[in-house]
Amino acid sequence: MKVERPCSALLGTVATRDMVRATRCLRQGLLASVVLVHAAAGQTVHTVELMHINFLPPELTIRLGDTVHWVWIEGIHNVESGIVQKGFGVHDGRFRSGDPDFALEFSLLFDRQFVDAQPAPEGIYPYYCLVHSFKGMTGVIEVVVSGDVDRDLDVDLADHDQFTDCNGGPDVTTAPPQCDPLDFQRADSDNDGDVDLLDFAALQNEFTG
């Protein structure tokens, strides 16, 4: 007969063979914390091209710590954060490339310092081109943090509690009854379709308390 390791024995680094058992312990509230060896994702530079009256791509989802690099391909443009109302751009003060011009480049690092100084609801930063706002030249940057289930750009006890509700374990690809399906999707940090201890490791890496 196979004897399962006690939950207390799983504190510390959890080997792959123990993930199913540790997941059960976590869901039962018997394991307050586990530490997985989890390599942080490398920072990425995302390029957005300004061409004619378009940002290409117009929408980006990036990780905290990534950089967005805007490159002027053709036309006179700029990049200003904010929304367009009645055809006019309304700058919100979060970022601006400068006055409209030709053949420019503009980069912005969306790191912890930036998002704390310039917070946006659910990490969504809309922007536009001042010259072509009336033609609908707009874009959106969404910043996400691994483990940030409630999308407030920090990872705290509220995220831990929501994660616990959604933690179904390896290969369970539907939200448990107590978990909102959107929370389940957000808790799946590695985008493999389930919520398990690999996702919990990502939460721990970003945990701020």
Residue pairs with C-beta under 8 A, 6 or more apart in sequence:
4 21
5 18
5 21
7 21
7 22
7 25
7 28
7 30
7 31
10 18
10 21
10 22
10 25
10 31
10 34
11 31
11 33
11 34
12 34
12 35
13 35
13 36
13 37
14 22
14 34
14 35
14 36
14 197
19 169
19 170
19 196
19 197
19 198
20 169
20 170
22 31
22 34
22 197
23 167
23 169
23 170
23 196
23 197
24 169
25 31
26 34
26 164
26 167
26 197
26 200
27 164
27 167
27 169
29 164
33 204
34 197
34 200
34 201
34 204
35 201
35 204
36 197
36 198
36 200
36 201
36 204
37 201
38 198
38 201
38 202
38 204
38 205
40 205
41 63
41 146
43 63
43 65
43 66
43 67
44 62
44 63
44 66
44 67
45 66
45 67
45 68
45 69
45 107
46 60
46 62
46 66
46 67
46 68
46 69
47 69
47 70
47 71
48 55
48 56
48 57
48 60
48 68
48 69
48 70
48 71
48 139
49 55
49 56
49 70
49 71
49 73
50 56
50 70
50 71
50 72
50 73
50 74
50 75
50 77
50 79
50 129
51 73
51 74
51 75
52 74
52 75
53 75
53 129
53 132
53 135
53 136
53 137
54 137
55 70
55 127
55 129
55 137
55 138
55 139
57 139
58 138
58 139
58 140
59 139
59 140
59 142
60 68
60 139
60 140
60 141
60 142
61 142
61 144
62 68
62 110
62 141
62 142
62 143
62 144
63 143
63 144
63 145
63 146
64 110
64 111
64 112
64 115
64 143
64 144
64 145
64 153
64 206
65 109
65 110
65 111
65 112
66 109
66 110
66 143
67 107
67 108
67 109
67 110
68 107
68 108
68 110
68 141
69 105
69 106
69 107
70 79
70 97
70 105
70 106
70 107
71 105
72 101
72 102
72 103
72 104
72 105
75 102
75 132
76 100
76 101
76 102
76 131
77 100
77 101
77 104
77 129
77 131
77 132
77 137
78 96
78 97
78 98
78 99
78 100
78 101
78 104
78 129
78 130
78 131
79 95
79 96
79 97
79 106
79 127
79 129
79 139
80 89
80 91
80 95
80 96
80 97
80 127
80 128
80 129
80 130
81 91
81 92
81 93
81 94
81 95
81 96
81 125
81 126
81 127
82 89
82 90
82 91
82 92
82 93
82 94
82 126
82 127
82 128
83 89
83 90
83 92
83 126
83 128
83 138
84 90
84 128
84 133
84 134
84 136
84 138
87 133
87 134
88 133
88 134
89 128
89 129
89 130
89 133
93 118
94 118
94 120
94 125
95 108
95 118
95 125
95 127
97 104
97 106
98 104
98 106
100 129
100 130
100 131
108 114
110 125
110 141
110 143
115 123
115 143
115 153
119 153
120 143
122 142
122 151
122 152
123 142
123 143
123 144
123 145
123 148
123 151
123 153
124 140
124 141
124 142
124 143
125 140
125 141
125 142
125 143
126 138
126 139
126 140
127 138
127 139
127 140
127 141
128 137
128 138
128 139
129 137
129 138
131 137
143 153
144 151
145 153
145 154
145 155
145 206
146 155
146 189
146 199
146 202
146 203
146 205
146 206
147 155
147 159
147 163
147 187
147 189
147 199
147 200
147 202
147 203
147 204
147 205
147 206
147 207
148 154
148 155
148 159
148 186
148 206
149 158
149 159
149 162
149 163
149 166
149 183
149 186
149 187
150 158
150 159
150 162
150 183
150 186
151 186
154 208
155 203
155 206
155 207
155 208
156 207
156 208
156 209
157 209
159 203
160 203
160 207
162 179
162 183
162 187
163 187
163 195
163 199
163 200
163 203
165 176
165 178
165 179
165 183
166 175
166 176
166 179
166 180
166 183
166 184
166 187
166 195
167 176
167 187
167 195
167 196
167 199
167 200
168 174
168 175
168 176
168 179
168 194
168 195
168 196
169 194
169 195
169 196
170 194
170 196
171 194
172 194
172 195
172 196
173 193
173 194
174 184
175 181
175 183
175 184
176 184
179 187
184 195
187 195
187 199
187 203
188 194
188 195
188 199
189 198
189 199
189 202
189 203
190 198
190 199
190 202
192 198
